[in-house]
Amino acid sequence: MDSIDSNRIIVGVDGSASSVAALRYAARLADVLDAPLEVVTTWYYSSITGAELVIEWTPEIVADDTLAKTIDRAFSDAPPTRLIRTVAGGTPAATLIEMSKSCQMLVVGNRGHGGFVGLLLGSVSAACVRHAHSPVLVVRPCDLYTNTEEAS
């Protein structure tokens, strides 16, 4: 197994417009800093998931599909050459915080798919800001980093 490149920039994505913006911004930073870019999405079983749903539900496949679609939305046919794709089991905040122990920066969008509309930060971005072991950049979608048609 290859050793972990602690020079890399990690960006957490969930398919939201905010995570697409974070991915685009992180790619620019990685290019300027000549660092690898690791794109991470997570999956986990909720404690309220029923057994019959678990049998038919394959969260790893759903997460991998979300990761691929987010990368495609961000870069179309031209993703960065040093892009690393990671699908990890675990809750988003805990996984990203643990991964932040071995990177130079963690990048997240300000809001994901869950939570309450109107909050400035989502629960994952807020937890990462409070507990990450590396610097954290929180990206808010704007016209420079998102397609306005996608954000609506």
PyMOL commands that set and color helices and strands:
alter all, ss='L'
color gray80, all
select helices_A, chain A and resi 17-33+51-56+59-75+92-102+123-131+148-151
alter helices_A, ss='H'
color red, helices_A
select strands_A, chain A and resi 9-12+37-43+83-89+105-109+136-139
alter strands_A, ss='S'
color yellow, strands_A
deselect
rebuild
show_as cartoon
